[in-house]
Each structure stands twice: as structure tokens, then as C-alpha cells.
Amino acid sequence: GNPLQYPYFPQNLNKLSNLRVLDITRINFSDFELISNCLSTLPELLDLKINLSSQQEALIILENIPRLQYLNNKSTKDDTHLVDIDDKDVHDIS
């Protein structure tokens, strides 16, 4: 189906205290930084799948959610760290 457009996303998601894996790739957000801040309120989030349009967006996610272990199926902890990707590689993980 078509991606969903969400102008609104809850500001605080800390009541979802057991949520560890989240796939929101079918949602297009207009304010990426706001969404990243909202996601950072998930206390146990370890594995996130989200549409990324640039390396900068990946960096914002990693800054806001330092406990994240996987971003779009790529480990955030290994030697080939996500911050080393080029923008041309973003399509492989978004």
C-alpha cells in the first residue's frame, strides 16, 4: 500500500515501556527531528526501522537514541559504524 502521512505523532511514548522493536517505514514524517525526539522517549527501544533520506537523519537518530542497537537492520555497535555510510548508501538501509 501507499505510505501513510502523519502530521502528528505523540510527544511522549514512555508508557510503551516494553517496546524494543519498532518498524515505522510505512510512515512519512514531515518533521524528522520532532519524530526523532519522540522516539527517544521509548525507554527500551533497541531496534528501529525508519525511512531515512540522508546520513544526517541517521546521525540524528543515533544522537537521540544512544541505546539503539540496530537501525534499519544495521548494527550501530560494530566496527563498520553507521556514521561512516555515504549518502549514496542510504538507500540500502532506508
C-alpha positions as CSV (number, residue, x, y, z in Angstrom):
1,G,0.0,0.0,0.0
2,N,0.9,3.7,0.0
3,P,2.9,5.2,2.8
4,L,0.9,6.9,5.4
5,Q,1.3,10.6,6.1
6,Y,1.3,11.5,9.8
7,P,1.4,15.2,10.7
8,Y,1.0,14.3,14.3
9,F,3.0,11.9,16.5
10,P,2.7,11.5,20.3
11,Q,5.3,13.7,22.1
12,N,6.0,11.2,24.8
13,L,6.0,7.4,24.3
14,N,7.4,6.4,27.6
15,K,4.3,4.4,28.5
16,L,5.3,1.9,25.9
17,S,7.9,0.6,28.3
18,N,8.3,-2.9,26.8
19,L,8.6,-1.8,23.1
20,R,12.0,-2.9,21.9
21,V,11.5,-3.3,18.1
22,L,9.7,-0.7,16.0
23,D,9.1,-0.6,12.3
24,I,7.7,2.8,11.0
25,T,8.9,2.5,7.5
26,R,5.4,2.9,6.1
27,I,5.0,6.3,7.7
28,N,6.4,9.5,6.1
29,F,7.0,12.2,8.7
30,S,7.2,15.9,7.8
31,D,9.4,16.9,10.8
32,F,12.1,14.3,11.2
33,E,13.8,15.9,14.2
34,L,10.5,16.0,16.1
35,I,9.9,12.3,15.4
36,S,13.4,11.5,16.5
37,N,12.8,13.3,19.8
38,C,9.5,11.4,20.3
39,L,11.3,8.1,19.6
40,S,13.9,8.9,22.2
41,T,11.2,8.7,24.9
42,L,10.8,5.0,24.2
43,P,12.8,3.6,27.2
44,E,13.6,0.2,25.8
45,L,13.9,0.8,22.1
46,L,16.7,-1.3,20.6
47,D,15.8,-1.9,17.0
48,L,14.3,0.8,14.8
49,K,13.3,0.7,11.1
50,I,12.6,4.1,9.7
51,N,12.8,5.9,6.4
52,L,16.0,7.9,6.1
53,S,16.7,10.4,3.4
54,S,20.2,11.3,4.4
55,Q,23.2,10.4,6.6
56,Q,22.3,13.4,8.7
57,E,19.0,11.8,9.6
58,A,20.8,8.6,10.7
59,L,23.1,10.7,12.9
60,I,20.1,12.5,14.5
61,I,18.6,9.1,15.4
62,L,21.8,7.8,16.8
63,E,22.3,11.0,18.9
64,N,18.8,11.0,20.2
65,I,18.6,7.2,20.9
66,P,22.1,6.2,22.1
67,R,20.9,2.8,23.4
68,L,19.8,1.8,19.9
69,Q,21.5,-1.4,18.7
70,Y,20.0,-1.7,15.2
71,L,19.0,1.0,12.7
72,N,17.4,-0.4,9.6
73,N,18.9,-3.9,10.2
74,K,22.4,-2.5,10.6
75,S,24.3,-2.8,13.8
76,T,25.0,0.6,15.5
77,K,27.8,-1.1,17.6
78,D,30.1,-2.8,15.1
79,D,33.3,-1.5,13.5
80,T,31.7,-0.5,10.3
81,H,29.7,2.1,12.2
82,L,26.6,3.6,10.7
83,V,28.1,7.1,10.8
84,D,30.6,6.0,8.2
85,I,28.0,5.5,5.5
86,D,27.8,7.7,2.5
87,D,24.6,9.3,1.3
88,K,24.6,7.0,-1.7
89,D,24.4,4.1,0.7
90,V,21.4,5.4,2.5
91,H,19.1,3.7,0.0
92,D,20.5,0.3,1.2
93,I,19.2,0.9,4.7
94,S,16.2,3.1,4.1
